[in-house]
């Protein structure tokens, strides 16, 4: 099982960043997790218009990196 995380930063100020954790998962496969991370990035302007997605990560549930 995988959990999706997306790093978002304020446009124009790369020091103001947040990590978003998906609330729909976890996902059976890493591929499904990656698809969800891309969906979050695409929906970001609607919810956080001054931020842009920079990176994503799919972690195995229960493991920390």
mmCIF file of the N, C-alpha and C atoms, coordinates in Angstrom:
data_MODEL
# 
_entry.id   MODEL 
# 
loop_
_atom_site.group_PDB 
_atom_site.id 
_atom_site.type_symbol 
_atom_site.label_atom_id 
_atom_site.label_alt_id 
_atom_site.label_comp_id 
_atom_site.label_asym_id 
_atom_site.label_entity_id 
_atom_site.label_seq_id 
_atom_site.pdbx_PDB_ins_code 
_atom_site.Cartn_x 
_atom_site.Cartn_y 
_atom_site.Cartn_z 
_atom_site.occupancy 
_atom_site.B_iso_or_equiv 
_atom_site.pdbx_formal_charge 
_atom_site.auth_seq_id 
_atom_site.auth_comp_id 
_atom_site.auth_asym_id 
_atom_site.auth_atom_id 
_atom_site.pdbx_PDB_model_num 
ATOM 1   N N  . UNK A 1 1  ? 0.839  -1.177 0.000   1.00 0.00 ? 1  UNK A N  1 
ATOM 2   C CA . UNK A 1 1  ? 0.000  0.000  0.000   1.00 0.00 ? 1  UNK A CA 1 
ATOM 3   C C  . UNK A 1 1  ? 0.886  1.243  0.000   1.00 0.00 ? 1  UNK A C  1 
ATOM 4   N N  . UNK A 1 2  ? 0.497  2.227  -0.809  1.00 0.00 ? 2  UNK A N  1 
ATOM 5   C CA . UNK A 1 2  ? 1.290  3.438  -0.971  1.00 0.00 ? 2  UNK A CA 1 
ATOM 6   C C  . UNK A 1 2  ? 0.472  4.681  -0.648  1.00 0.00 ? 2  UNK A C  1 
ATOM 7   N N  . UNK A 1 3  ? 1.143  5.677  -0.051  1.00 0.00 ? 3  UNK A N  1 
ATOM 8   C CA . UNK A 1 3  ? 0.536  6.960  0.270   1.00 0.00 ? 3  UNK A CA 1 
ATOM 9   C C  . UNK A 1 3  ? 1.187  8.037  -0.586  1.00 0.00 ? 3  UNK A C  1 
ATOM 10  N N  . UNK A 1 4  ? 0.377  8.973  -1.094  1.00 0.00 ? 4  UNK A N  1 
ATOM 11  C CA . UNK A 1 4  ? 0.875  10.038 -1.957  1.00 0.00 ? 4  UNK A CA 1 
ATOM 12  C C  . UNK A 1 4  ? 1.126  11.322 -1.171  1.00 0.00 ? 4  UNK A C  1 
ATOM 13  N N  . UNK A 1 5  ? 2.268  11.947 -1.456  1.00 0.00 ? 5  UNK A N  1 
ATOM 14  C CA . UNK A 1 5  ? 2.637  13.234 -0.889  1.00 0.00 ? 5  UNK A CA 1 
ATOM 15  C C  . UNK A 1 5  ? 3.072  14.129 -2.039  1.00 0.00 ? 5  UNK A C  1 
ATOM 16  N N  . UNK A 1 6  ? 2.667  15.414 -1.981  1.00 0.00 ? 6  UNK A N  1 
ATOM 17  C CA . UNK A 1 6  ? 3.031  16.364 -3.028  1.00 0.00 ? 6  UNK A CA 1 
ATOM 18  C C  . UNK A 1 6  ? 3.628  17.607 -2.367  1.00 0.00 ? 6  UNK A C  1 
ATOM 19  N N  . UNK A 1 7  ? 4.827  17.990 -2.811  1.00 0.00 ? 7  UNK A N  1 
ATOM 20  C CA . UNK A 1 7  ? 5.473  19.202 -2.322  1.00 0.00 ? 7  UNK A CA 1 
ATOM 21  C C  . UNK A 1 7  ? 4.992  20.371 -3.170  1.00 0.00 ? 7  UNK A C  1 
ATOM 22  N N  . UNK A 1 8  ? 4.431  21.394 -2.517  1.00 0.00 ? 8  UNK A N  1 
ATOM 23  C CA . UNK A 1 8  ? 3.960  22.590 -3.208  1.00 0.00 ? 8  UNK A CA 1 
ATOM 24  C C  . UNK A 1 8  ? 4.652  23.804 -2.608  1.00 0.00 ? 8  UNK A C  1 
ATOM 25  N N  . UNK A 1 9  ? 4.997  24.760 -3.471  1.00 0.00 ? 9  UNK A N  1 
ATOM 26  C CA . UNK A 1 9  ? 5.667  25.969 -3.018  1.00 0.00 ? 9  UNK A CA 1 
ATOM 27  C C  . UNK A 1 9  ? 4.944  27.193 -3.568  1.00 0.00 ? 9  UNK A C  1 
ATOM 28  N N  . UNK A 1 10 ? 5.029  28.280 -2.809  1.00 0.00 ? 10 UNK A N  1 
ATOM 29  C CA . UNK A 1 10 ? 4.435  29.546 -3.208  1.00 0.00 ? 10 UNK A CA 1 
ATOM 30  C C  . UNK A 1 10 ? 5.153  30.052 -4.456  1.00 0.00 ? 10 UNK A C  1 
ATOM 31  N N  . UNK A 1 11 ? 4.391  30.441 -5.448  1.00 0.00 ? 11 UNK A N  1 
ATOM 32  C CA . UNK A 1 11 ? 4.974  30.983 -6.671  1.00 0.00 ? 11 UNK A CA 1 
ATOM 33  C C  . UNK A 1 11 ? 5.710  32.273 -6.323  1.00 0.00 ? 11 UNK A C  1 
ATOM 34  N N  . UNK A 1 12 ? 6.960  32.353 -6.718  1.00 0.00 ? 12 UNK A N  1 
ATOM 35  C CA . UNK A 1 12 ? 7.764  33.532 -6.453  1.00 0.00 ? 12 UNK A CA 1 
ATOM 36  C C  . UNK A 1 12 ? 8.528  33.482 -5.138  1.00 0.00 ? 12 UNK A C  1 
ATOM 37  N N  . UNK A 1 13 ? 8.271  32.477 -4.302  1.00 0.00 ? 13 UNK A N  1 
ATOM 38  C CA . UNK A 1 13 ? 9.000  32.350 -3.040  1.00 0.00 ? 13 UNK A CA 1 
ATOM 39  C C  . UNK A 1 13 ? 9.208  30.871 -2.728  1.00 0.00 ? 13 UNK A C  1 
ATOM 40  N N  . UNK A 1 14 ? 10.273 30.272 -3.276  1.00 0.00 ? 14 UNK A N  1 
ATOM 41  C CA . UNK A 1 14 ? 10.493 28.835 -3.104  1.00 0.00 ? 14 UNK A CA 1 
ATOM 42  C C  . UNK A 1 14 ? 10.821 28.423 -1.671  1.00 0.00 ? 14 UNK A C  1 
ATOM 43  N N  . UNK A 1 15 ? 10.908 29.380 -0.757  1.00 0.00 ? 15 UNK A N  1 
ATOM 44  C CA . UNK A 1 15 ? 11.153 29.066 0.651   1.00 0.00 ? 15 UNK A CA 1 
ATOM 45  C C  . UNK A 1 15 ? 9.850  28.748 1.395   1.00 0.00 ? 15 UNK A C  1 
ATOM 46  N N  . UNK A 1 16 ? 8.726  29.117 0.827   1.00 0.00 ? 16 UNK A N  1 
ATOM 47  C CA . UNK A 1 16 ? 7.421  28.877 1.460   1.00 0.00 ? 16 UNK A CA 1 
ATOM 48  C C  . UNK A 1 16 ? 6.759  27.674 0.807   1.00 0.00 ? 16 UNK A C  1 
ATOM 49  N N  . UNK A 1 17 ? 7.045  26.507 1.392   1.00 0.00 ? 17 UNK A N  1 
ATOM 50  C CA . UNK A 1 17 ? 6.567  25.251 0.826   1.00 0.00 ? 17 UNK A CA 1 
ATOM 51  C C  . UNK A 1 17 ? 5.772  24.461 1.861   1.00 0.00 ? 17 UNK A C  1 
ATOM 52  N N  . UNK A 1 18 ? 4.928  23.586 1.355   1.00 0.00 ? 18 UNK A N  1 
ATOM 53  C CA . UNK A 1 18 ? 4.121  22.700 2.192   1.00 0.00 ? 18 UNK A CA 1 
ATOM 54  C C  . UNK A 1 18 ? 4.108  21.316 1.549   1.00 0.00 ? 18 UNK A C  1 
ATOM 55  N N  . UNK A 1 19 ? 3.979  20.313 2.367   1.00 0.00 ? 19 UNK A N  1 
ATOM 56  C CA . UNK A 1 19 ? 3.800  18.957 1.870   1.00 0.00 ? 19 UNK A CA 1 
ATOM 57  C C  . UNK A 1 19 ? 2.337  18.581 2.053   1.00 0.00 ? 19 UNK A C  1 
ATOM 58  N N  . UNK A 1 20 ? 1.686  18.251 0.956   1.00 0.00 ? 20 UNK A N  1 
ATOM 59  C CA . UNK A 1 20 ? 0.289  17.826 1.002   1.00 0.00 ? 20 UNK A CA 1 
ATOM 60  C C  . UNK A 1 20 ? 0.250  16.305 1.049   1.00 0.00 ? 20 UNK A C  1 
ATOM 61  N N  . UNK A 1 21 ? -0.546 15.777 1.956   1.00 0.00 ? 21 UNK A N  1 
ATOM 62  C CA . UNK A 1 21 ? -0.744 14.329 2.058   1.00 0.00 ? 21 UNK A CA 1 
ATOM 63  C C  . UNK A 1 21 ? -2.134 14.012 1.516   1.00 0.00 ? 21 UNK A C  1 
ATOM 64  N N  . UNK A 1 22 ? -2.192 13.101 0.605   1.00 0.00 ? 22 UNK A N  1 
ATOM 65  C CA . UNK A 1 22 ? -3.462 12.696 0.001   1.00 0.00 ? 22 UNK A CA 1 
ATOM 66  C C  . UNK A 1 22 ? -4.353 12.041 1.045   1.00 0.00 ? 22 UNK A C  1 
ATOM 67  N N  . UNK A 1 23 ? -5.637 12.364 1.010   1.00 0.00 ? 23 UNK A N  1 
ATOM 68  C CA . UNK A 1 23 ? -6.578 11.775 1.968   1.00 0.00 ? 23 UNK A CA 1 
ATOM 69  C C  . UNK A 1 23 ? -7.445 10.679 1.342   1.00 0.00 ? 23 UNK A C  1 
ATOM 70  N N  . UNK A 1 24 ? -7.252 10.401 0.061   1.00 0.00 ? 24 UNK A N  1 
ATOM 71  C CA . UNK A 1 24 ? -8.047 9.362  -0.603  1.00 0.00 ? 24 UNK A CA 1 
ATOM 72  C C  . UNK A 1 24 ? -7.404 7.984  -0.544  1.00 0.00 ? 24 UNK A C  1 
ATOM 73  N N  . UNK A 1 25 ? -6.082 7.941  -0.345  1.00 0.00 ? 25 UNK A N  1 
ATOM 74  C CA . UNK A 1 25 ? -5.353 6.663  -0.347  1.00 0.00 ? 25 UNK A CA 1 
ATOM 75  C C  . UNK A 1 25 ? -5.511 5.924  0.957   1.00 0.00 ? 25 UNK A C  1 
ATOM 76  N N  . UNK A 1 26 ? -4.756 4.903  1.169   1.00 0.00 ? 26 UNK A N  1 
ATOM 77  C CA . UNK A 1 26 ? -3.604 4.450  0.397   1.00 0.00 ? 26 UNK A CA 1 
ATOM 78  C C  . UNK A 1 26 ? -4.016 3.670  -0.857  1.00 0.00 ? 26 UNK A C  1 
ATOM 79  N N  . UNK A 1 27 ? -3.019 3.448  -1.716  1.00 0.00 ? 27 UNK A N  1 
ATOM 80  C CA . UNK A 1 27 ? -3.235 2.812  -3.010  1.00 0.00 ? 27 UNK A CA 1 
ATOM 81  C C  . UNK A 1 27 ? -2.529 1.472  -3.067  1.00 0.00 ? 27 UNK A C  1 
ATOM 82  N N  . UNK A 1 28 ? -3.124 0.558  -3.798  1.00 0.00 ? 28 UNK A N  1 
ATOM 83  C CA . UNK A 1 28 ? -2.589 -0.807 -3.908  1.00 0.00 ? 28 UNK A CA 1 
ATOM 84  C C  . UNK A 1 28 ? -1.224 -0.847 -4.588  1.00 0.00 ? 28 UNK A C  1 
ATOM 85  N N  . UNK A 1 29 ? -1.050 -0.001 -5.610  1.00 0.00 ? 29 UNK A N  1 
ATOM 86  C CA . UNK A 1 29 ? 0.195  -0.037 -6.379  1.00 0.00 ? 29 UNK A CA 1 
ATOM 87  C C  . UNK A 1 29 ? 0.861  1.336  -6.384  1.00 0.00 ? 29 UNK A C  1 
ATOM 88  N N  . UNK A 1 30 ? 2.156  1.340  -6.630  1.00 0.00 ? 30 UNK A N  1 
ATOM 89  C CA . UNK A 1 30 ? 2.881  2.606  -6.734  1.00 0.00 ? 30 UNK A CA 1 
ATOM 90  C C  . UNK A 1 30 ? 2.385  3.395  -7.935  1.00 0.00 ? 30 UNK A C  1 
ATOM 91  N N  . UNK A 1 31 ? 2.025  2.708  -9.018  1.00 0.00 ? 31 UNK A N  1 
ATOM 92  C CA . UNK A 1 31 ? 1.524  3.388  -10.207 1.00 0.00 ? 31 UNK A CA 1 
ATOM 93  C C  . UNK A 1 31 ? 0.221  4.136  -9.905  1.00 0.00 ? 31 UNK A C  1 
ATOM 94  N N  . UNK A 1 32 ? -0.687 3.517  -9.168  1.00 0.00 ? 32 UNK A N  1 
ATOM 95  C CA . UNK A 1 32 ? -1.946 4.179  -8.801  1.00 0.00 ? 32 UNK A CA 1 
ATOM 96  C C  . UNK A 1 32 ? -1.667 5.397  -7.928  1.00 0.00 ? 32 UNK A C  1 
ATOM 97  N N  . UNK A 1 33 ? -0.689 5.287  -7.056  1.00 0.00 ? 33 UNK A N  1 
ATOM 98  C CA . UNK A 1 33 ? -0.289 6.400  -6.206  1.00 0.00 ? 33 UNK A CA 1 
ATOM 99  C C  . UNK A 1 33 ? 0.262  7.551  -7.045  1.00 0.00 ? 33 UNK A C  1 
ATOM 100 N N  . UNK A 1 34 ? 1.092  7.237  -8.020  1.00 0.00 ? 34 UNK A N  1 
ATOM 101 C CA . UNK A 1 34 ? 1.666  8.256  -8.891  1.00 0.00 ? 34 UNK A CA 1 
ATOM 102 C C  . UNK A 1 34 ? 0.579  8.964  -9.695  1.00 0.00 ? 34 UNK A C  1 
ATOM 103 N N  . UNK A 1 35 ? -0.403 8.227  -10.161 1.00 0.00 ? 35 UNK A N  1 
ATOM 104 C CA . UNK A 1 35 ? -1.525 8.826  -10.896 1.00 0.00 ? 35 UNK A CA 1 
ATOM 105 C C  . UNK A 1 35 ? -2.253 9.814  -10.003 1.00 0.00 ? 35 UNK A C  1 
ATOM 106 N N  . UNK A 1 36 ? -2.473 9.432  -8.758  1.00 0.00 ? 36 UNK A N  1 
ATOM 107 C CA . UNK A 1 36 ? -3.158 10.320 -7.820  1.00 0.00 ? 36 UNK A CA 1 
ATOM 108 C C  . UNK A 1 36 ? -2.323 11.566 -7.537  1.00 0.00 ? 36 UNK A C  1 
ATOM 109 N N  . UNK A 1 37 ? -1.011 11.414 -7.403  1.00 0.00 ? 37 UNK A N  1 
ATOM 110 C CA . UNK A 1 37 ? -0.149 12.574 -7.163  1.00 0.00 ? 37 UNK A CA 1 
ATOM 111 C C  . UNK A 1 37 ? -0.256 13.562 -8.328  1.00 0.00 ? 37 UNK A C  1 
ATOM 112 N N  . UNK A 1 38 ? -0.319 13.062 -9.547  1.00 0.00 ? 38 UNK A N  1 
ATOM 113 C CA . UNK A 1 38 ? -0.466 13.931 -10.715 1.00 0.00 ? 38 UNK A CA 1 
ATOM 114 C C  . UNK A 1 38 ? -1.837 14.602 -10.718 1.00 0.00 ? 38 UNK A C  1 
ATOM 115 N N  . UNK A 1 39 ? -2.864 13.898 -10.275 1.00 0.00 ? 39 UNK A N  1 
ATOM 116 C CA . UNK A 1 39 ? -4.199 14.504 -10.167 1.00 0.00 ? 39 UNK A CA 1 
ATOM 117 C C  . UNK A 1 39 ? -4.180 15.662 -9.176  1.00 0.00 ? 39 UNK A C  1 
ATOM 118 N N  . UNK A 1 40 ? -3.516 15.467 -8.053  1.00 0.00 ? 40 UNK A N  1 
ATOM 119 C CA . UNK A 1 40 ? -3.415 16.533 -7.052  1.00 0.00 ? 40 UNK A CA 1 
ATOM 120 C C  . UNK A 1 40 ? -2.740 17.754 -7.663  1.00 0.00 ? 40 UNK A C  1 
ATOM 121 N N  . UNK A 1 41 ? -1.645 17.532 -8.392  1.00 0.00 ? 41 UNK A N  1 
ATOM 122 C CA . UNK A 1 41 ? -0.931 18.641 -9.028  1.00 0.00 ? 41 UNK A CA 1 
ATOM 123 C C  . UNK A 1 41 ? -1.830 19.373 -10.023 1.00 0.00 ? 41 UNK A C  1 
ATOM 124 N N  . UNK A 1 42 ? -2.632 18.651 -10.770 1.00 0.00 ? 42 UNK A N  1 
ATOM 125 C CA . UNK A 1 42 ? -3.525 19.273 -11.749 1.00 0.00 ? 42 UNK A CA 1 
ATOM 126 C C  . UNK A 1 42 ? -4.640 20.072 -11.082 1.00 0.00 ? 42 UNK A C  1 
ATOM 127 N N  . UNK A 1 43 ? -5.113 19.618 -9.910  1.00 0.00 ? 43 UNK A N  1 
ATOM 128 C CA . UNK A 1 43 ? -6.198 20.287 -9.188  1.00 0.00 ? 43 UNK A CA 1 
ATOM 129 C C  . UNK A 1 43 ? -5.703 21.425 -8.299  1.00 0.00 ? 43 UNK A C  1 
ATOM 130 N N  . UNK A 1 44 ? -4.409 21.512 -8.097  1.00 0.00 ? 44 UNK A N  1 
ATOM 131 C CA . UNK A 1 44 ? -3.844 22.488 -7.176  1.00 0.00 ? 44 UNK A CA 1 
ATOM 132 C C  . UNK A 1 44 ? -4.266 23.927 -7.455  1.00 0.00 ? 44 UNK A C  1 
ATOM 133 N N  . UNK A 1 45 ? -4.260 24.410 -8.706  1.00 0.00 ? 45 UNK A N  1 
ATOM 134 C CA . UNK A 1 45 ? -4.646 25.807 -8.944  1.00 0.00 ? 45 UNK A CA 1 
ATOM 135 C C  . UNK A 1 45 ? -6.054 26.153 -8.445  1.00 0.00 ? 45 UNK A C  1 
ATOM 136 N N  . UNK A 1 46 ? -6.936 25.175 -8.424  1.00 0.00 ? 46 UNK A N  1 
ATOM 137 C CA . UNK A 1 46 ? -8.295 25.411 -7.941  1.00 0.00 ? 46 UNK A CA 1 
ATOM 138 C C  . UNK A 1 46 ? -8.318 25.645 -6.432  1.00 0.00 ? 46 UNK A C  1 
ATOM 139 N N  . UNK A 1 47 ? -7.478 24.932 -5.693  1.00 0.00 ? 47 UNK A N  1 
ATOM 140 C CA . UNK A 1 47 ? -7.495 24.979 -4.227  1.00 0.00 ? 47 UNK A CA 1 
ATOM 141 C C  . UNK A 1 47 ? -6.441 25.908 -3.640  1.00 0.00 ? 47 UNK A C  1 
ATOM 142 N N  . UNK A 1 48 ? -5.302 26.000 -4.284  1.00 0.00 ? 48 UNK A N  1 
ATOM 143 C CA . UNK A 1 48 ? -4.198 26.837 -3.813  1.00 0.00 ? 48 UNK A CA 1 
ATOM 144 C C  . UNK A 1 48 ? -3.615 27.574 -5.024  1.00 0.00 ? 48 UNK A C  1 
ATOM 145 N N  . UNK A 1 49 ? -4.311 28.612 -5.507  1.00 0.00 ? 49 UNK A N  1 
ATOM 146 C CA . UNK A 1 49 ? -3.922 29.236 -6.782  1.00 0.00 ? 49 UNK A CA 1 
ATOM 147 C C  . UNK A 1 49 ? -2.542 29.889 -6.790  1.00 0.00 ? 49 UNK A C  1 
ATOM 148 N N  . UNK A 1 50 ? -1.989 30.214 -5.661  1.00 0.00 ? 50 UNK A N  1 
ATOM 149 C CA . UNK A 1 50 ? -0.681 30.873 -5.629  1.00 0.00 ? 50 UNK A CA 1 
ATOM 150 C C  . UNK A 1 50 ? 0.465  29.890 -5.431  1.00 0.00 ? 50 UNK A C  1 
ATOM 151 N N  . UNK A 1 51 ? 0.164  28.594 -5.498  1.00 0.00 ? 51 UNK A N  1 
ATOM 152 C CA . UNK A 1 51 ? 1.175  27.562 -5.286  1.00 0.00 ? 51 UNK A CA 1 
ATOM 153 C C  . UNK A 1 51 ? 1.342  26.715 -6.544  1.00 0.00 ? 51 UNK A C  1 
ATOM 154 N N  . UNK A 1 52 ? 2.510  26.095 -6.651  1.00 0.00 ? 52 UNK A N  1 
ATOM 155 C CA . UNK A 1 52 ? 2.736  25.160 -7.744  1.00 0.00 ? 52 UNK A CA 1 
ATOM 156 C C  . UNK A 1 52 ? 3.346  23.881 -7.180  1.00 0.00 ? 52 UNK A C  1 
ATOM 157 N N  . UNK A 1 53 ? 2.985  22.763 -7.771  1.00 0.00 ? 53 UNK A N  1 
ATOM 158 C CA . UNK A 1 53 ? 3.521  21.466 -7.353  1.00 0.00 ? 53 UNK A CA 1 
ATOM 159 C C  . UNK A 1 53 ? 4.924  21.312 -7.920  1.00 0.00 ? 53 UNK A C  1 
ATOM 160 N N  . UNK A 1 54 ? 5.868  20.932 -7.063  1.00 0.00 ? 54 UNK A N  1 
ATOM 161 C CA . UNK A 1 54 ? 7.249  20.765 -7.514  1.00 0.00 ? 54 UNK A CA 1 
ATOM 162 C C  . UNK A 1 54 ? 7.674  19.311 -7.574  1.00 0.00 ? 54 UNK A C  1 
ATOM 163 N N  . UNK A 1 55 ? 7.246  18.524 -6.598  1.00 0.00 ? 55 UNK A N  1 
ATOM 164 C CA . UNK A 1 55 ? 7.648  17.122 -6.527  1.00 0.00 ? 55 UNK A CA 1 
ATOM 165 C C  . UNK A 1 55 ? 6.539  16.303 -5.900  1.00 0.00 ? 55 UNK A C  1 
ATOM 166 N N  . UNK A 1 56 ? 6.641  14.994 -6.095  1.00 0.00 ? 56 UNK A N  1 
ATOM 167 C CA . UNK A 1 56 ? 5.735  14.086 -5.407  1.00 0.00 ? 56 UNK A CA 1 
ATOM 168 C C  . UNK A 1 56 ? 6.530  12.878 -4.943  1.00 0.00 ? 56 UNK A C  1 
ATOM 169 N N  . UNK A 1 57 ? 5.943  12.151 -4.017  1.00 0.00 ? 57 UNK A N  1 
ATOM 170 C CA . UNK A 1 57 ? 6.577  10.932 -3.520  1.00 0.00 ? 57 UNK A CA 1 
ATOM 171 C C  . UNK A 1 57 ? 5.470  9.968  -3.127  1.00 0.00 ? 57 UNK A C  1 
ATOM 172 N N  . UNK A 1 58 ? 5.689  8.713  -3.432  1.00 0.00 ? 58 UNK A N  1 
ATOM 173 C CA . UNK A 1 58 ? 4.771  7.657  -3.017  1.00 0.00 ? 58 UNK A CA 1 
ATOM 174 C C  . UNK A 1 58 ? 5.521  6.757  -2.032  1.00 0.00 ? 58 UNK A C  1 
ATOM 175 N N  . UNK A 1 59 ? 5.146  6.841  -0.780  1.00 0.00 ? 59 UNK A N  1 
ATOM 176 C CA . UNK A 1 59 ? 5.778  6.042  0.273   1.00 0.00 ? 59 UNK A CA 1 
ATOM 177 C C  . UNK A 1 59 ? 4.952  4.815  0.581   1.00 0.00 ? 59 UNK A C  1 
ATOM 178 N N  . UNK A 1 60 ? 5.648  3.736  0.880   1.00 0.00 ? 60 UNK A N  1 
ATOM 179 C CA . UNK A 1 60 ? 4.935  2.562  1.369   1.00 0.00 ? 60 UNK A CA 1 
ATOM 180 C C  . UNK A 1 60 ? 4.344  2.900  2.729   1.00 0.00 ? 60 UNK A C  1 
ATOM 181 N N  . UNK A 1 61 ? 3.089  2.597  2.916   1.00 0.00 ? 61 UNK A N  1 
ATOM 182 C CA . UNK A 1 61 ? 2.397  2.929  4.163   1.00 0.00 ? 61 UNK A CA 1 
ATOM 183 C C  . UNK A 1 61 ? 3.139  2.320  5.341   1.00 0.00 ? 61 UNK A C  1 
ATOM 184 N N  . UNK A 1 62 ? 3.372  3.125  6.345   1.00 0.00 ? 62 UNK A N  1 
ATOM 185 C CA . UNK A 1 62 ? 4.039  2.668  7.543   1.00 0.00 ? 62 UNK A CA 1 
ATOM 186 C C  . UNK A 1 62 ? 5.543  2.821  7.536   1.00 0.00 ? 62 UNK A C  1 
ATOM 187 N N  . UNK A 1 63 ? 6.121  3.128  6.370   1.00 0.00 ? 63 UNK A N  1 
ATOM 188 C CA . UNK A 1 63 ? 7.570  3.337  6.282   1.00 0.00 ? 63 UNK A CA 1 
ATOM 189 C C  . UNK A 1 63 ? 7.861  4.824  6.178   1.00 0.00 ? 63 UNK A C  1 
ATOM 190 N N  . UNK A 1 64 ? 8.918  5.258  6.829   1.00 0.00 ? 64 UNK A N  1 
ATOM 191 C CA . UNK A 1 64 ? 9.339  6.655  6.763   1.00 0.00 ? 64 UNK A CA 1 
ATOM 192 C C  . UNK A 1 64 ? 10.651 6.746  6.002   1.00 0.00 ? 64 UNK A C  1 
ATOM 193 N N  . UNK A 1 65 ? 10.770 7.844  5.208   1.00 0.00 ? 65 UNK A N  1 
ATOM 194 C CA . UNK A 1 65 ? 12.016 8.059  4.473   1.00 0.00 ? 65 UNK A CA 1 
ATOM 195 C C  . UNK A 1 65 ? 12.542 9.436  4.762   1.00 0.00 ? 65 UNK A C  1 
# 
